[in-house]
């Protein structure tokens, strides 16, 4: 498994994986709320927007590759500096790779990067209560539940409730999240 930045030339592989996994991903995908002037971007527009946000330090989009194939994404959003120093992490995976420990490892690598390189203090993950696969990811990583957010994100055409999970640098201690994940295996 390799993590790398999202690139314009990922368009074909990204579309193929998203189309093949549409029914698997749609229940968990963010959607444009009613009344919003935002419209889903083309893939090129999406990559350019994410790259600009990455240069500004507010977003970090990572591709998950498995054996050289595009397998999913981990995206860090809402990076806040100053006295807060936190971010939100979201992820998705091709159903072919689900249940193989790839997403927990990818998220652990990203969180370690956020703590060690970006120097964040806190990372949060929001999950719909019925998304058992994502709940298993935070369980494997040992993130603690910090709350419940009614109507938190617009997902699959509706405002959806989410369970909130977090990890701080202090909670992790001197270890990396990757080493903690491997110790639990």
C-alpha positions in Angstrom: 0.0 0.0 0.0 1.2 3.5 -0.9 -0.1 6.9 -0.1 0.6 9.8 -2.5 -1.0 13.1 -3.6 -4.0 13.1 -5.9 -3.0 14.0 -9.5 -4.8 15.1 -12.6 -3.7 11.9 -14.4 -5.7 9.9 -11.8 -8.9 10.9 -13.6 -9.5 7.6 -15.5 -8.7 5.3 -12.6 -10.6 7.5 -10.1 -13.7 7.5 -12.4 -13.5 3.8 -13.0 -13.3 3.0 -9.2 -16.0 5.4 -8.3 -18.4 4.1 -11.0 -17.7 0.5 -10.2 -18.3 1.2 -6.5 -21.3 3.6 -6.8 -23.7 1.6 -4.8 -21.1 0.9 -2.2 -20.1 4.6 -1.8 -23.3 6.6 -2.4 -24.7 6.1 1.1 -21.6 7.7 2.6 -20.8 10.4 0.0 -21.2 14.1 0.6 -23.8 15.8 -1.5 -24.6 19.4 -2.4 -27.3 20.7 0.0 -30.5 22.2 -1.4 -30.2 25.9 -2.1 -26.4 25.8 -2.4 -24.8 27.4 -5.4 -22.0 24.9 -5.4 -22.0 22.2 -8.0 -19.9 19.1 -8.2 -16.7 19.9 -10.1 -15.2 18.0 -12.9 -12.3 15.8 -11.8 -9.8 18.3 -13.1 -11.6 21.1 -11.2 -11.6 19.0 -8.1 -7.9 18.3 -8.3 -7.1 21.9 -9.0 -9.2 23.0 -6.0 -7.7 20.4 -3.7 -4.1 21.4 -4.9 -4.8 25.1 -4.2 -6.1 24.2 -0.8 -3.1 21.9 -0.1 -0.7 24.8 -1.1 -2.7 27.0 1.4 -2.3 24.2 4.0 -6.0 23.7 4.5 -6.5 20.3 2.8 -4.3 17.3 2.0 -5.7 14.8 -0.5 -4.0 11.4 -0.6 -4.6 8.5 -3.0 -4.4 5.0 -1.6 -2.7 2.7 -4.1 -2.6 -1.1 -3.6 -0.2 -3.0 -5.8 0.1 0.1 -8.1 -3.7 0.4 -8.6 -5.9 3.3 -7.5 -7.8 1.9 -4.5 -9.3 4.9 -2.7 -8.6 8.2 -0.9 -7.8 9.7 2.5 -8.5 13.4 2.6 -7.6 15.8 5.3 -10.0 18.8 5.5 -10.5 21.8 7.6 -6.9 22.1 8.7 -6.8 24.8 11.3 -3.6 26.4 12.7 -3.0 28.8 15.4 -4.0 27.8 18.9 -6.4 25.1 17.6 -4.1 23.0 15.3 -6.6 20.4 14.3 -8.1 18.8 11.1 -10.8 16.4 10.0 -10.0 13.2 8.1 -12.3 11.4 5.7 -11.7 8.3 3.6 -13.2 5.8 1.1 -12.0 2.6 -0.4 -12.8 0.4 -3.4 -15.0 -2.5 -2.1 -12.5 -5.0 -3.5 -10.0 -3.9 -0.8 -12.4 -3.5 2.1 -11.8 -5.6 5.2 -8.1 -6.1 4.5 -6.7 -3.5 7.0 -5.8 -1.1 4.2 -7.9 1.9 5.4 -6.8 1.7 9.1 -3.1 1.6 7.9 -3.7 4.5 5.5 -5.4 6.6 8.1 -2.7 5.8 10.6 0.0 6.9 8.2 -1.9 10.2 7.5 -2.5 10.9 11.2 1.2 10.3 11.9 2.1 12.7 9.1 -0.3 15.3 10.5 1.2 15.0 14.0 4.8 14.8 13.1 5.2 16.9 9.9 2.2 19.3 9.9 2.5 19.5 13.7 -1.2 19.3 14.4 -2.5 18.7 17.9 -5.8 17.0 17.2 -7.4 14.9 14.5 -11.2 14.2 14.2 -13.2 11.8 12.1 -17.0 12.0 11.7 -18.9 8.8 10.9 -22.6 8.1 10.2 -23.8 5.8 13.0 -24.9 3.1 10.5 -21.5 3.0 8.7 -20.2 -0.1 10.4 -17.1 -0.3 8.2 -15.9 3.1 9.1 -16.7 2.6 12.7 -14.5 -0.5 12.6 -11.6 1.7 11.3 -11.7 4.1 14.3 -12.1 1.1 16.6 -8.9 -0.5 15.2 -7.1 2.8 15.5 -8.3 3.3 19.1 -9.8 6.7 18.6 -12.2 7.7 21.3 -15.8 8.9 20.7 -16.2 12.5 21.7 -19.8 13.2 20.8 -22.8 13.0 18.5 -23.6 15.7 15.9 -27.2 15.7 14.7 -27.6 16.7 11.0 -23.8 17.2 10.8 -23.1 16.7 7.0 -25.2 16.6 3.9 -24.7 13.0 2.8 -26.6 11.0 0.1 -29.2 13.8 -0.3 -30.0 14.5 3.4 -28.5 16.1 6.4 -27.2 13.2 8.4 -26.2 12.6 12.0 -22.6 11.6 12.8 -20.7 10.1 15.6 -17.5 12.1 16.3 -14.1 10.6 17.1 -10.8 12.3 18.0 -7.2 11.7 18.8 -4.7 14.2 20.3 -1.0 14.1 20.2 -0.9 13.6 24.0 -3.2 10.6 23.8 -0.9 8.9 21.3 2.2 9.6 23.4 5.6 8.9 22.0 4.4 6.1 19.7 3.1 6.5 16.2 -0.4 5.6 15.3 1.0 3.0 12.9 3.0 1.3 15.7 -0.1 1.3 17.9 -2.2 -0.2 15.1 0.4 -2.9 14.5 0.7 -3.7 18.2 -3.1 -4.4 18.3 -2.9 -6.8 15.3 
